Amino acid sequence: MANERLRAAISAKNETIQSVAQHVGVDPKSVERWITTDRTPHRGHRWKTASFLEADEVYLWPAVEKQAESASTSELISYYPHRGAVPAPLWPSLFERATSQVDILVYAGLFLFDGHPDLPELLAEKANAGTQVRILLGDPDSEMVRQRGEEEGIGDGLAARARITRSYLDPVAKTPGLEIRLHDTILYNSIYRFDEDVLVNPHVLGAPAGQNPVLHFRYIPGARTFRHYMRSFDYAWERGRPA
């Protein structure tokens, strides 16, 4: 049976068997066999192909789903019952170690900047060194921030916190490689990504974010949890507007 999903994915990206083979580093006949005989390639070749085609590996090769499920379970590093239980040194450690990507998706995230007053300057230094820094803050004038403030029992306090965070970032806002956007999405999770580590703080209805659990995931190739949350970040990022 032919792998029609792989064939369709190649066609949808306006690629060819030859271009896929060149990117992955295999003979075009190998890619052709992946399609015509539904042969499952080696793991490294699967990852490169899926990344090149911007497709999910499990979608292209459903037979690897069980492997992906096992890998996804292994992505969970730690579970903290509330944000205050996250070890204090972990936040600066993750920021310091990041070299390629820092992503922050919050409504306000004021605790980070109050607790680490040098964080804006550190983010600017990271950006100047080549790290891509993307920060998504809640639009303090949006209906979603107003609703969330009421749900948390702090009313306009959440919008005020978002404005304070924005003011902390003002001095570094024009740093090349550091981009700040505002969003008005329904935020189900706050997301803090540092290269291949991500901290996810779910939002529980009626409870402030600080009282809710935090999950620490680390990316494992072939797993889905880290990528799942980062797709969520990208979804919000594309709909945000420059601050």
C-alpha positions as CSV (number, residue, x, y, z in Angstrom):
1,M,0.0,0.0,0.0
2,A,1.3,3.4,-0.9
3,N,1.8,6.2,1.6
4,E,-0.6,8.7,0.2
5,R,-0.2,11.1,3.1
6,L,3.5,11.5,2.4
7,R,2.9,11.9,-1.3
8,A,0.2,14.6,-0.6
9,A,2.4,16.4,1.9
10,I,5.2,16.7,-0.6
11,S,2.8,18.0,-3.3
12,A,1.2,20.4,-0.9
13,K,4.6,22.1,-0.2
14,N,5.4,22.2,-3.9
15,E,8.3,19.9,-3.3
16,T,9.5,16.9,-5.1
17,I,11.0,13.5,-4.3
18,Q,14.4,14.9,-5.3
19,S,14.1,18.0,-3.1
20,V,13.1,15.9,-0.1
21,A,15.9,13.5,-0.7
22,Q,18.4,16.3,-0.9
23,H,17.2,17.9,2.3
24,V,17.2,14.6,4.2
25,G,20.4,13.3,2.7
26,V,19.2,10.1,1.1
27,D,18.9,8.7,-2.4
28,P,15.7,9.8,-4.2
29,K,14.9,6.1,-4.7
30,S,14.7,5.8,-0.9
31,V,12.1,8.5,-0.7
32,E,10.2,6.9,-3.6
33,R,10.1,3.6,-1.7
34,W,8.8,5.4,1.4
35,I,5.9,6.4,-0.8
36,T,5.3,3.4,-3.0
37,T,5.8,0.7,-0.5
38,D,4.9,2.7,2.7
39,R,8.3,1.9,4.1
40,T,8.9,3.6,7.4
41,P,12.3,5.4,7.3
42,H,14.8,5.6,10.1
43,R,14.0,8.0,13.0
44,G,16.4,10.7,12.0
45,H,15.2,10.7,8.4
46,R,11.5,10.8,9.6
47,W,12.3,13.9,11.7
48,K,14.1,15.7,8.9
49,T,11.3,14.9,6.4
50,A,8.5,15.9,8.8
51,S,10.3,19.2,9.6
52,F,11.0,20.0,6.0
53,L,7.3,19.4,5.0
54,E,6.0,21.1,8.2
55,A,4.0,18.0,9.0
56,D,3.5,15.8,12.0
57,E,5.7,12.7,11.9
58,V,2.9,10.5,13.3
59,Y,0.5,11.8,10.6
60,L,3.0,10.8,7.9
61,W,3.8,7.5,9.4
62,P,1.0,6.3,11.7
63,A,3.0,3.2,12.7
64,V,5.3,5.3,14.9
65,E,2.4,6.6,17.1
66,K,3.2,4.2,20.0
67,Q,6.8,5.3,20.0
68,A,5.7,8.9,20.0
69,E,3.3,8.3,22.9
70,S,6.1,6.8,24.9
71,A,8.5,9.7,24.1
72,S,5.8,12.3,24.9
73,T,5.4,10.8,28.4
74,S,9.2,11.1,28.9
75,E,9.0,14.8,28.1
76,L,7.6,15.6,31.5
77,I,10.5,16.6,33.8
78,S,8.6,18.0,36.8
79,Y,5.2,18.7,38.1
80,Y,4.7,21.6,40.6
81,P,1.3,21.9,42.4
82,H,1.4,25.7,42.2
83,R,3.7,28.3,40.7
84,G,5.3,29.1,44.0
85,A,6.5,25.5,44.2
86,V,8.8,26.0,41.2
87,P,12.3,26.2,42.7
88,A,13.4,29.8,42.7
89,P,16.7,29.2,41.0
90,L,15.0,27.5,38.1
91,W,13.7,30.6,36.4
92,P,17.1,32.5,36.2
93,S,18.8,29.2,35.2
94,L,16.5,28.7,32.3
95,F,16.9,32.3,31.1
96,E,20.7,32.2,31.4
97,R,21.0,28.9,29.6
98,A,18.8,29.8,26.6
99,T,20.8,30.5,23.5
100,S,18.4,30.2,20.5
101,Q,14.8,30.9,21.7
102,V,13.0,32.5,24.6
103,D,9.2,32.7,24.3
104,I,6.8,34.1,26.9
105,L,3.0,34.0,26.6
106,V,1.2,35.6,29.5
107,Y,-1.5,38.1,30.4
108,A,0.9,40.0,32.7
109,G,3.7,37.8,34.0
110,L,4.6,40.5,36.5
111,F,6.0,38.0,39.0
112,L,8.9,37.3,36.7
113,F,9.9,41.0,36.4
114,D,9.3,41.9,40.0
115,G,11.3,38.9,41.1
116,H,14.1,39.4,38.6
117,P,14.6,43.1,38.1
118,D,17.5,42.6,35.7
119,L,15.4,40.4,33.4
120,P,14.7,43.0,30.7
121,E,18.4,43.7,30.4
122,L,19.2,40.0,30.3
123,L,16.7,39.5,27.5
124,A,18.2,42.4,25.6
125,E,21.7,40.8,26.0
126,K,20.3,37.5,24.8
127,A,18.7,39.1,21.8
128,N,22.0,41.0,20.9
129,A,23.8,37.6,21.1
130,G,21.4,36.0,18.6
131,T,18.7,34.6,20.7
132,Q,15.2,35.1,19.3
133,V,13.1,36.6,22.1
134,R,9.3,36.8,21.7
135,I,7.0,38.2,24.4
136,L,3.3,38.1,24.2
137,L,1.4,40.2,26.8
138,G,-2.3,40.6,27.3
139,D,-3.7,43.7,25.8
140,P,-4.8,45.6,29.0
141,D,-7.6,47.3,27.1
142,S,-9.0,43.9,25.8
143,E,-12.2,42.3,26.9
144,M,-10.4,39.0,27.6
145,V,-8.0,40.7,30.1
146,R,-11.0,42.3,31.8
147,Q,-12.9,39.0,32.0
148,R,-9.8,37.2,33.4
149,G,-9.3,39.9,36.0
150,E,-12.9,39.4,37.2
151,E,-12.5,35.6,37.3
152,E,-9.4,35.9,39.4
153,G,-11.2,38.4,41.7
154,I,-8.8,41.3,41.1
155,G,-10.9,43.2,38.6
156,D,-8.8,45.9,36.8
157,G,-5.7,44.7,38.7
158,L,-4.8,42.3,35.9
159,A,-4.8,45.0,33.3
160,A,-2.7,47.2,35.6
161,R,-0.2,44.4,36.0
162,A,0.0,44.0,32.2
163,R,0.7,47.7,31.9
164,I,3.5,47.5,34.6
165,T,5.1,44.6,32.8
166,R,5.0,46.6,29.6
167,S,6.7,49.6,31.3
168,Y,9.5,47.3,32.6
169,L,10.1,46.2,29.0
170,D,10.0,49.7,27.5
171,P,13.7,50.4,27.8
172,V,14.6,47.3,25.8
173,A,11.6,47.2,23.4
174,K,13.6,48.4,20.4
175,T,16.4,45.8,20.8
176,P,16.8,43.9,17.5
177,G,15.8,40.3,18.0
178,L,13.5,41.1,20.9
179,E,9.9,41.5,19.9
180,I,6.9,42.3,22.1
181,R,3.3,41.8,21.0
182,L,-0.1,42.3,22.6
183,H,-2.8,39.6,22.4
184,D,-6.5,39.4,23.2
185,T,-6.9,35.7,23.1
186,I,-8.6,33.4,25.7
187,L,-5.5,32.2,27.4
188,Y,-5.7,28.7,28.6
189,N,-2.1,28.4,29.6
190,S,0.8,30.7,30.3
191,I,3.8,29.4,28.4
192,Y,7.5,30.0,29.1
193,R,9.9,28.5,26.6
194,F,13.6,28.4,26.9
195,D,15.2,26.5,23.9
196,E,14.1,22.9,24.4
197,D,12.5,23.5,27.9
198,V,9.0,24.8,28.4
199,L,7.1,25.6,31.6
200,V,3.4,25.5,31.2
201,N,1.1,27.2,33.8
202,P,-2.5,26.1,33.1
203,H,-5.3,28.6,33.9
204,V,-7.9,27.2,36.2
205,L,-11.3,29.0,36.1
206,G,-11.7,31.2,39.2
207,A,-8.1,30.8,40.4
208,P,-5.2,33.2,39.9
209,A,-2.4,31.8,37.7
210,G,0.0,31.7,40.7
211,Q,-2.2,29.2,42.4
212,N,-2.3,26.8,39.5
213,P,0.0,23.9,38.6
214,V,3.2,24.3,36.6
215,L,4.5,21.5,34.3
216,H,8.1,21.4,33.1
217,F,8.6,19.7,29.7
218,R,11.8,19.1,27.8
219,Y,11.6,18.4,24.0
220,I,12.4,14.9,22.9
221,P,12.5,14.3,19.1
222,G,9.5,12.4,17.9
223,A,7.4,13.3,21.0
224,R,4.4,15.7,20.7
225,T,3.8,17.6,24.0
226,F,6.5,20.3,23.6
227,R,5.6,20.8,20.0
228,H,1.9,20.9,20.9
229,Y,2.3,23.8,23.3
230,M,4.6,25.6,20.9
231,R,2.1,25.4,18.1
232,S,-0.3,27.1,20.6
233,F,2.2,29.8,21.2
234,D,2.7,30.3,17.5
235,Y,-1.1,30.5,17.0
236,A,-1.3,33.3,19.5
237,W,1.8,35.0,18.2
238,E,0.5,35.2,14.6
239,R,-2.7,36.9,16.0
240,G,-0.9,39.4,18.2
241,R,-0.1,43.0,17.3
242,P,3.1,44.9,17.9
243,A,3.1,46.6,21.3
